[in-house]
Amino acid sequence: MLLLVVAGCGAPPVDPVDPAGSGADPLRGHTFLAAEVTVAGEPHELVGGTEVSLDFTEDGRLVANAGCNTMSGKVTTADGRLDVGGGLAMTEMGCDPPRHDQDEWLAGVLGAGPEWRLAGSRLVVSTADTELVLEDREVADPDRPLTETTWAVDTLVDGDAASSTPAGATATLEFAGDRVLISAGCNGGSAGYTVSGDTIRFERPQLTLMACAPDIMRLEAAVLAVVGDEAELTFEVEADRLRLNHPSGKGLGLHAK
C-alpha cells in the first residue's frame, strides 16, 4: 500500500523522448537505431557493416533503412501500432543478396502493422515473431561538436548532384578557437570564421600555393568553392556527419575522423 500511495502522489515520470508531456506523437522528430533484434525468440544478427534505422519525420513520414535501400512513406502511430497504410516506397539500388534480403525483411516487419512502445530512450517494435529494440539516435550516436573535431570531406555537392572525393585525395577542416585549419587537398592554411545559429561565415583563407596532381586540384577547387569566398553558409551536424551548404548550391559532406 505504501508503494501505491507514493506512486500515486509523486510527480508523473518524465519521458526523455517527450519531456514536456505534450501528448503529441512522441516519435516525430526522432531517429532510432537498432540495438537488439530477435526473431522467433532467438537473437538475430544483422548483415555485417549494416544497421537498421527508423526516422520519424516532423511531417509524419517514416524513413527506414536496413543497410542498402531507403524506404519511406506516411505513418500513423495511434493505438500503439505503426501503420504505413499502403506500404513504403523503396529506392532501387542494387544490393548484394544478404542486404537485399535484409531490406525485404524490414519492409515485411514494418508492413505488418507492428506494435510499438517507448521504454525511456528506447523504442520497441514488435510483431508476432520479431522484436526490434532501437535506441534514440541522439543517445546512441550523439552529435559531434563542431569545434575540436577533425572533419574529413567525403562528398562534393553541386546542386542536386553529389559525388565522392577522388581516390587518394583528402581534405579536412578543423575548427579551433576562432580559426579553422584547412587542408584543401593540395594546399593548407587557415581562416577566421564566425557562427550564428545554423549559419557560418568563413573569412578568406590564407593558404600555401603549391601545385598537385589534377584530381587533387579538382578536390581543392571544390572545397574552396564552398569555404573560400566569404559567403554565409548553412551547416548541420548530425551524429558524425557535417554538411556545409553554400548559397550557390554547392556544398560539402564531411565525417568526423
N, C-alpha and C positions, 0 to 999 in steps of 0.2 A: 504493500500500500504506500509505503514511504516513497518508493521509486516512482510510482504512478503520480503521486502528488508533485514531486519535484519536476517530473517531465511535463506535467500539465501546467505548472505555474511558471516554468522558466521561459526564456525567450525562444522563439522558434529557431531551429537550426538554420545557419546561413549556407546557402547553396553557392559554392565557389564559381559555378558557371553562370548563375543568375543571382548575384549577391544582393541586388536590390529587392528581390522577391516581387518583381513586377507582374508576374503571371504571363508575360509574353513567352513565345516559343523559346525555350532556353537553349535550343540547339543552333538557332540562327546566329550567324557571325562567328561560328566556331568550326575549327578543323580538328578532327580526331585521327590519331594514328593507332593502328592495331598493335596491342601489346601481347595479347594471348588469343589463340584460336583453337577451338576444339570442335571436332566432328565426330558424331556418334559416341560422345563421351571420352574420346581419345585426343591427346594433343595433335594438332595439325601443323606441320611445318610449311612455311611459305617457300616459294621458289627462292633460291639464293640470290641475294642482291636486290630483292624487291620488298616493298611494304604496301600495306593496304591503308588508304586514306579516304576519309569521308569529310567533305567540306560542305557545310550547310550555309549557303549564302544569305545575305540580308534580304534578298528579293524572293526567298522561298524556293530556291533550287537546291538540288543535291548534286555535287560534283564528286565522283568517286573514281579511284584509280587503284588497280591491283598490280601495277608493275609494267604495263605496256600501254594499252588504250585507255582513254578517258571516257567515262560515262557521265551523262548529265541529263537533268530533267526536273520538272516540278515535283515537289514532295510535300506531303502533309504529315503532321506528327500527332494528330488528335488520337485520343483514346489509347495512348501508349503504343501506337503502331506507326511504322514508316510505310507510307502509301505513295508509290510513284506512279499511280494511275495507269496510263497506257504504256509504261515502261520507260527506260532510259535510252537516249540516243547514244551511240558509241562511235568513236573515231575508228578508222580502218587502217591503222598502221600494221605492217607485217611484223608478227612476233614469232619467236621460236615456239614449238608446241607446248612446253611447260607453262610459259607465260600466257599463251593463248587460252589454255585450259583454265588457268587461274582467273583470267578475265571472265570466262564463261561461268565459273563457279561463283564469283562475287556477284555477277549480274543475276544469277539464279537466286542467291540469298536475298538481295535487295528487291527483286521482283516478287518475292513470296509474301510481301507484307509483314516483315518480321516485327516482333515486339521490341521495344526499347525502354531502357530506364537509365537514369543517372545515378551514379554512386560516387559522390564527391566530384572529382575532376574526370572520372571515368564514365564512358558510355558503354553500356552492354546491349548488344544487338543479338537477338536470338530467334531461331526458327525451331521446328520440331527436333532437328538433329544437329544444328550448328549454333555455336555461340562465339561471337566476337567481342572481346573486351578491348576497348580503344581508349587511349589517353588523350586528353586535350592537348593539342599541339603546342600551346604556349607553356604547358608544363613539361611535356616530353621533349620538346626541342625549342627552347626559348629563343627569342630574337637576340642576335649578337649585337653588342654595342657598335655604333658607327665608328667611334674612336678607339684607338688602341687595338684595332683588328686589321690584319693584312687581308685585303680583298683582291682576289685574282680574277681578271677578266676571262670569261669563257664564252660569252655570247655578244655578237655585234648586231645591233638592231638598226634597220633603216626602213622607216615606215612600217608596213605590215610584214616585211621580210626580216628573218633572223638567221644568222649563220654562226658557226663556231669559229673560234680563232684558228689561225693557220697552225699546222702541226709543228711542234718545236719552238713556237714563238710564245712568249709570256709577257703579260703586262699586269702591273699591280698598282693599287692605291693604298696608302696607309695614312690615316688621319691621326695626327698627333698635335695636341695643343691647338694653335690657330693656323697650322700649316698642314698640307697634305703632301706626303712624299710620293712622287710619281715615277714609276718605271714604265715608260710608254711602249716598250717593246725593244727599241734600239737605244734611245736616249733616256736619261734620267734627270731628275731635278725636283723642284718643289714649287708650291703655290700657296698663297693665302686663301682662306675660304671662310665663309660665314653661313650659318644655318639659321633658318627661321621657319618653325613648324615643319612642314614636309617639303620645304624648298631649300636649295643650296646654291650658292653662287661662288664660283672659283675666280680668283684673280688670274691674270695672265701668267702662265707658268714660266719659270726660268729653267731651261733645260740645256744639256750638252748638245753638241752639234755634230754628232758622228753620222756616218752613212753605213747602212747594213744591207743585208740581202732584201730583194724585192718584197717577199712575203712579210718579213718583219717590218719593213717600212709601211706596208699597207695596213698592218695592225696598228702601228703608231699613228698613222693618219686618221684611222677610225677612232682611236682613243682621244686624240686631240680635237677631233671634230665635236666631241661631247664636252670635254673638260677644258678646252683651250681658248675659248673666245669670250669669257666673262659673262655669258648668258645666265639667266636664272633657270635652274633645272628643278624638276621634282624628283624626289627619291623615296624609296620604300625599302625597309628592311623586314624580311620575313624569315625567321629561323636563321639559316646560314647563307641566305641569299640577299644581295643588294641589287636594286635596279635603279639606274640613273636615266632620266628621260629629258632630252633636250627639246626645246620648243620647235625645232626643225623637223622633229620626227625621228631623229637619230637617237640612239641610246646604247647603254652597256648593261649587260648582265654579269654579275660578279658573284663569286662564292668565297666564304671565309676560309682562309688557309689554316 
